[in-house]
Amino acid sequence: MLESLVSLSILALFIGVVFPFAMELMVIREQTKTNVELNRFLYETALFYDQGDLKSRQFVSGDVKAHSIEIASSIRIYAEEDLVSSVELITAEWNP
């Protein structure tokens, strides 16, 4: 009986230490996933940027929803109405 109590207490201690750590890793994973998606949205917007045709685009990928606003010299990515990423375009030259 004493062996069972010791085993259960060790198991409970292990679960008490590992479970919060695992939950924190899951939160960090979700934040990183969101950050990667927002950076991908910024990349795609910059890839098709046309200064003569400024527009706003909507992006949805899983739980991540964002929109971009193209201004004359910058691109801004907003998620839930908060600015999360932007890039200032100093100069760009494409030679097809």
PAZAPA-4460 file (N, C-alpha, C; in steps of 0.05 Angstrom, whole numbers, plus 32768, in hexadecimal, padded with zeros to 4 digits):
% residues 96
    n_x    n_y    n_z   ca_x   ca_y   ca_z    c_x    c_y    c_z   seq   type   mol
   8011   7FE8   8000   8000   8000   8000   8011   8019   8000     1      M     A
   8027   8019   800F   8039   8030   8011   8046   8034   7FF6     2      L     A
   804D   801F   7FE8   8059   8021   7FCD   8045   802F   7FBA     3      E     A
   802C   8028   7FBB   8018   8034   7FAA   8015   8052   7FB0     4      S     A
   8015   805A   7FC9   8013   8076   7FD0   802B   8086   7FC7     5      L     A
   8043   807A   7FC9   805B   8087   7FBF   805A   808A   7FA1     6      V     A
   8052   8075   7F94   8050   8076   7F76   803B   808A   7F6D     7      S     A
   8024   808C   7F7A   8010   809F   7F73   8019   80BC   7F79     8      L     A
   8027   80C0   7F8F   8031   80DB   7F95   8046   80E4   7F81     9      S     A
   8058   80D1   7F78   806B   80D8   7F64   805E   80DE   7F4A    10      I     A
   804A   80CE   7F43   803B   80D3   7F2A   802C   80EE   7F2B    11      L     A
   801F   80F4   7F42   8011   810D   7F45   8025   8125   7F43    12      A     A
   803C   8122   7F4F   8050   8138   7F4E   8059   813B   7F31    13      L     A
   805E   8125   7F23   8067   8127   7F08   8052   8135   7EF6    14      F     A
   8039   812D   7EFA   8023   8139   7EEB   8020   8157   7EF2    15      I     A
   8023   815D   7F0B   8021   8179   7F14   8037   818B   7F09    16      G     A
   804E   8180   7F03   8064   8190   7EF8   8063   8190   7ED9    17      V     A
   805E   8179   7ECD   805E   8177   7EB0   8046   8184   7EA3    18      V     A
   802F   8181   7EAE   8016   818B   7EA2   8017   81AA   7E9D    19      F     A
   801E   81BA   7EB1   8020   81D7   7EAB   8035   81DE   7E96    20      P     A
   804B   81CF   7E97   8060   81D3   7E83   8055   81CD   7E67    21      F     A
   8047   81B7   7E64   803C   81AF   7E4A   8027   81C3   7E41    22      A     A
   8017   81CD   7E53   8003   81E1   7E4B   8010   81FB   7E42    23      M     A
   8026   8203   7E4F   8035   821B   7E46   8040   8216   7E2A    24      E     A
   804B   81FF   7E25   8055   81F9   7E0A   803F   81FA   7DF5    25      L     A
   8027   81F1   7DFC   8011   81F3   7DE9   800A   8210   7DE3    26      M     A
   800A   8221   7DF7   8004   823E   7DF3   801A   824A   7DE2    27      V     A
   8033   8245   7DE7   8049   824F   7DD7   8047   8246   7DBB    28      I     A
   803F   822D   7DB7   803C   8221   7D9C   8027   8231   7D8C    29      R     A
   8010   8236   7D99   7FFA   8245   7D8C   8003   8261   7D85    30      E     A
   8011   826F   7D97   801B   828A   7D92   802E   828A   7D7A    31      Q     A
   8040   8276   7D7A   8053   8274   7D64   8045   826F   7D49    32      T     A
   8032   825E   7D4A   8022   8257   7D32   8015   8271   7D27    33      K     A
   8008   8280   7D39   7FFB   8299   7D31   800F   82AC   7D25    34      T     A
   8026   82AF   7D32   803B   82C1   7D28   8045   82B9   7D0D    35      N     A
   8049   829F   7D08   8051   8295   7CEE   803C   829C   7CD9    36      V     A
   8023   8297   7CDF   800E   829D   7CCC   800D   82BB   7CC5    37      E     A
   800F   82CC   7CD9   800F   82E9   7CD4   8026   82F2   7CC3    38      L     A
   803E   82E6   7CC8   8055   82EC   7CB7   8051   82E2   7C9B    39      N     A
   8044   82CC   7C98   803E   82C1   7C7D   802A   82D4   7C6F    40      R     A
   8017   82DF   7C7D   8004   82F2   7C71   8013   830B   7C68    41      F     A
   8026   8314   7C79   8035   832C   7C71   8046   8326   7C58    42      L     A
   8052   830F   7C57   8062   8307   7C40   8051   8306   7C27    43      Y     A
   803A   82F9   7C28   8029   82F7   7C11   801F   8313   7C07    44      E     A
   8019   8324   7C1A   8011   833F   7C13   8027   834E   7C05    45      T     A
   8040   834C   7C10   8057   8359   7C04   805D   834D   7BE9    46      A     A
   8059   8333   7BE6   805F   8326   7BCC   804E   8331   7BB6    47      L     A
   8035   8338   7BBB   8023   8342   7BA6   801D   8360   7BA9    48      F     A
   802F   836E   7BB7   802C   838B   7BBB   802E   839A   7BA1    49      Y     A
   801B   83AB   7B9C   801B   83BC   7B84   8013   83D8   7B8D    50      D     A
   8027   83EB   7B8C   8022   8405   7B96   800C   8414   7B87    51      Q     A
   8007   840C   7B6E   7FF1   8418   7B5F   7FD6   840E   7B66    52      G     A
   7FD4   83F7   7B73   7FBB   83EA   7B79   7FBB   83E3   7B97    53      D     A
   7FB8   83F7   7BA8   7FB9   83F2   7BC5   7F9E   83E7   7BCE    54      L     A
   7F9E   83D4   7BDF   7F85   83C7   7BE8   7F89   83BB   7C03    55      K     A
   7F73   83B0   7C0D   7F72   83A1   7C26   7F6C   8384   7C20    56      S     A
   7F79   8372   7C2D   7F74   8355   7C29   7F6D   8348   7C44    57      R     A
   7F5C   8334   7C42   7F55   8324   7C59   7F63   8309   7C58    58      Q     A
   7F6C   8300   7C6F   7F7A   82E6   7C71   7F6D   82D5   7C87    59      F     A
   7F69   82BC   7C81   7F5F   82A9   7C95   7F6F   828F   7C92    60      V     A
   7F79   8286   7CA8   7F88   826C   7CA9   7F83   825F   7CC4    61      S     A
   7F72   824C   7CC4   7F6B   823F   7CDE   7F5D   8253   7CF0    62      G     A
   7F68   8257   7D07   7F5D   826A   7D1B   7F68   8286   7D17    63      D     A
   7F7B   828A   7D05   7F87   82A4   7D01   7F79   82B4   7CEC    64      V     A
   7F6E   82CB   7CF3   7F61   82DD   7CE0   7F6F   82F8   7CE1    65      K     A
   7F75   8303   7CCA   7F83   831C   7CC9   7F7B   832A   7CAF    66      A     A
   7F82   8344   7CAE   7F7F   8352   7C95   7F97   8365   7C91    67      H     A
   7F9D   836A   7C78   7FB3   837C   7C72   7FA9   8396   7C66    68      S     A
   7FB7   83AB   7C6B   7FB1   83C5   7C5F   7FCA   83CE   7C51    69      I     A
   7FC8   83D3   7C38   7FDF   83DD   7C28   7FDD   83FB   7C26    70      E     A
   7FF2   8409   7C2E   7FF3   8426   7C2C   8009   842C   7C18    71      I     A
   800D   8444   7C10   8020   844B   7BFB   803C   8440   7C00    72      A     A
   8045   8440   7C18   8060   8436   7C1D   8062   8422   7C33    73      S     A
   804C   8415   7C3A   804E   8401   7C4F   8037   83ED   7C4D    74      S     A
   803B   83D6   7C5A   8026   83C2   7C5C   8023   83BC   7C79    75      I     A
   800A   83BB   7C83   8005   83B6   7C9F   7FF2   839F   7CA1    76      R     A
   7FF8   838D   7CB4   7FE7   8376   7CBA   7FDA   837A   7CD5    77      I     A
   7FBF   8377   7CD5   7FAF   837A   7CED   7FA2   8360   7CF4    78      Y     A
   7FA3   8358   7D0D   7F94   8340   7D17   7F83   834A   7D2E    79      A     A
   7F69   8346   7D2C   7F56   834F   7D40   7F59   836D   7D45    80      E     A
   7F5C   837C   7D30   7F5D   8399   7D31   7F77   83A4   7D3E    81      E     A
   7F8A   8393   7D45   7FA3   839C   7D50   7FB9   8399   7D3B    82      D     A
   7FCA   83AD   7D38   7FE1   83AB   7D26   7FF4   8397   7D31    83      L     A
   7FFA   8382   7D21   800C   836E   7D2B   8026   836D   7D1B    84      V     A
   8026   8377   7D02   803D   8377   7CF2   803B   838C   7CDC    85      S     A
   8052   8397   7CD6   8052   83AA   7CBF   806E   83AA   7CB2    86      S     A
   806E   83B3   7C9A   8087   83B6   7C8C   8086   83D1   7C7C    87      V     A
   809C   83E0   7C7E   809E   83F9   7C6F   80AE   83F3   7C56    88      E     A
   80A2   83FB   7C3F   80AF   83F6   7C26   80BE   840F   7C1E    89      L     A
   80D8   840E   7C1F   80E9   8425   7C19   80EB   8428   7BFB    90      I     A
   80F3   8412   7BEE   80F4   8412   7BD1   80F1   83F6   7BC7    91      T     A
   80E4   83F4   7BB1   80E1   83D9   7BA5   80E2   83DC   7B87    92      A     A
   80F0   83CA   7B7A   80F3   83CB   7B5D   80F1   83AF   7B52    93      E     A
   80DE   83AA   7B41   80DB   8391   7B34   80E1   8393   7B17    94      W     A
   80F2   8381   7B0D   80F8   8381   7AF1   80EF   8366   7AE6    95      N     A
   80D8   8366   7AD9   80CD   834C   7ACE   80DE   8342   7AB7    96      P     A
***
